[in-house]
């Protein structure tokens, strides 16, 4: 019998094929300058796990909504996600994402900004064009609220000294910047299915909890992930000076001498591997990886509890698999 991961990967691969075909067709049928279309869809069609649209379609499918009905909303949530990535890459000066050059590197910052804005515009047009007035209105509200939270979370992220003083602040930022869109994905599936508020609440809790767990997993991998698997240098987040949950927990526990040692390496792009190993040893000394994993696992269990209040079916099973994969993944 195939493991849960094999089953999940097979289904996600199948779904990616369907979604990618839809996105390619959408791109080919848009008007506007060729440069704008190329820039807008460069990152969209370069790959990606498609976690958010997968959650949306499976959340709807739990209640009997077919994939072809939820597909336009699934495409919308993926475009909204990619809009944020284009702008994130500009702010972070990142040169590569998903193994390809970022949009602003290939097309220049002015066109990249417009490309992101263009994707954001398509998001809402897709919803209005493909759903009844009532459903479209409710979906627009869900997506708009998530977009506002993303902007709020991004503000906290770019001004950490002002807004992120401890792990509680960080967890709020993570919810807004990452969890909110995954929460919106799950919630949108329920909106399309027109389910009762009790089920919507369960979908909201599932999406929010698993979204934050997703980011904690990223934080752990950003420090001790295998570079052969993650595709990023070992200790990437330490060299970049990212104030993640791992860092905030460690700083709150370090004595003065260890804190000085830590800050002699943290944020240094030229830090040697042995310097990174020293920082990892400090993190282990203060048991921050254990505590981060414990929090991630608690969020996963709470997400699962919420999910299991929904009707039992194959679609729900895939979401259970996805939650397990998120906390066990290696990249």
VENUR-V819176 format. One record per residue. N is the residue number from 1. RES is the residue in one letter. SS is DSSP state (2 for helix, 1 for strand, 0 for the rest). Layout:
n	res	ss
N	RES	SS
N	RES	SS
This chain:
n	res	ss
1	X	0
2	X	0
3	X	0
4	X	2
5	X	2
6	X	2
7	X	2
8	X	2
9	X	2
10	X	2
11	X	2
12	X	2
13	X	2
14	X	2
15	X	2
16	X	2
17	X	2
18	X	2
19	X	2
20	X	2
21	X	2
22	X	2
23	X	2
24	X	2
25	X	2
26	X	2
27	X	2
28	X	2
29	X	0
30	X	0
31	X	0
32	X	0
33	X	0
34	X	2
35	X	2
36	X	2
37	X	2
38	X	2
39	X	2
40	X	2
41	X	2
42	X	2
43	X	0
44	X	2
45	X	2
46	X	2
47	X	0
48	X	0
49	X	0
50	X	0
51	X	2
52	X	2
53	X	2
54	X	2
55	X	2
56	X	2
57	X	2
58	X	2
59	X	2
60	X	2
61	X	2
62	X	0
63	X	0
64	X	0
65	X	0
66	X	0
67	X	2
68	X	2
69	X	2
70	X	2
71	X	2
72	X	2
73	X	2
74	X	2
75	X	2
76	X	2
77	X	2
78	X	2
79	X	2
80	X	2
81	X	2
82	X	2
83	X	2
84	X	2
85	X	2
86	X	2
87	X	2
88	X	2
89	X	2
90	X	2
91	X	2
92	X	2
93	X	0
94	X	0
95	X	0
96	X	1
97	X	1
98	X	0
99	X	0
100	X	1
101	X	1
102	X	0
103	X	2
104	X	2
105	X	2
106	X	2
107	X	2
108	X	0
109	X	2
110	X	2
111	X	2
112	X	2
113	X	2
114	X	2
115	X	2
116	X	2
117	X	2
118	X	2
119	X	2
120	X	2
121	X	2
122	X	2
123	X	2
124	X	2
125	X	2
126	X	2
127	X	2
128	X	2
129	X	2
130	X	2
131	X	0
132	X	0
133	X	2
134	X	2
135	X	2
136	X	2
137	X	2
138	X	2
139	X	2
140	X	2
141	X	2
142	X	2
143	X	2
144	X	2
145	X	2
146	X	2
147	X	2
148	X	2
149	X	2
150	X	2
151	X	2
152	X	2
153	X	2
154	X	2
155	X	2
156	X	2
157	X	2
158	X	2
159	X	0
160	X	2
161	X	2
162	X	2
163	X	2
164	X	0
165	X	0
166	X	0
167	X	2
168	X	2
169	X	2
170	X	2
171	X	2
172	X	2
173	X	2
174	X	2
175	X	2
176	X	2
177	X	2
178	X	2
179	X	2
180	X	2
181	X	2
182	X	2
183	X	2
184	X	2
185	X	2
186	X	2
187	X	2
188	X	2
189	X	2
190	X	2
191	X	2
192	X	2
193	X	2
194	X	0
195	X	0
196	X	0
197	X	2
198	X	2
199	X	2
200	X	2
201	X	2
202	X	2
203	X	2
204	X	2
205	X	2
206	X	2
207	X	2
208	X	2
209	X	2
210	X	2
211	X	2
212	X	2
213	X	2
214	X	2
215	X	2
216	X	2
217	X	2
218	X	2
219	X	2
220	X	2
221	X	2
222	X	2
223	X	2
224	X	2
225	X	0
226	X	0
227	X	2
228	X	2
229	X	2
230	X	2
231	X	0
232	X	0
233	X	0
234	X	0
235	X	0
236	X	2
237	X	2
238	X	2
239	X	2
240	X	0
241	X	0
242	X	0
243	X	0
244	X	0
245	X	2
246	X	2
247	X	2
248	X	2
249	X	2
250	X	2
251	X	2
252	X	2
253	X	2
254	X	0
255	X	0
256	X	2
257	X	2
258	X	2
259	X	2
260	X	2
261	X	2
262	X	2
263	X	2
264	X	0
265	X	0
266	X	0
267	X	0
268	X	0
269	X	0
270	X	0
271	X	0
272	X	0
273	X	2
274	X	2
275	X	2
276	X	2
277	X	2
278	X	2
279	X	2
280	X	2
281	X	2
282	X	2
283	X	2
284	X	2
285	X	2
286	X	0
287	X	0
288	X	2
289	X	2
290	X	2
291	X	2
292	X	2
293	X	2
294	X	2
295	X	2
296	X	2
297	X	2
298	X	2
299	X	2
300	X	2
301	X	2
302	X	2
303	X	2
304	X	2
305	X	2
306	X	2
307	X	2
308	X	0
309	X	0
310	X	0
311	X	0
312	X	0
313	X	0
314	X	2
315	X	2
316	X	2
317	X	2
318	X	2
319	X	2
320	X	2
321	X	2
322	X	2
323	X	2
324	X	2
325	X	2
326	X	2
327	X	2
328	X	2
329	X	0
330	X	0
331	X	0
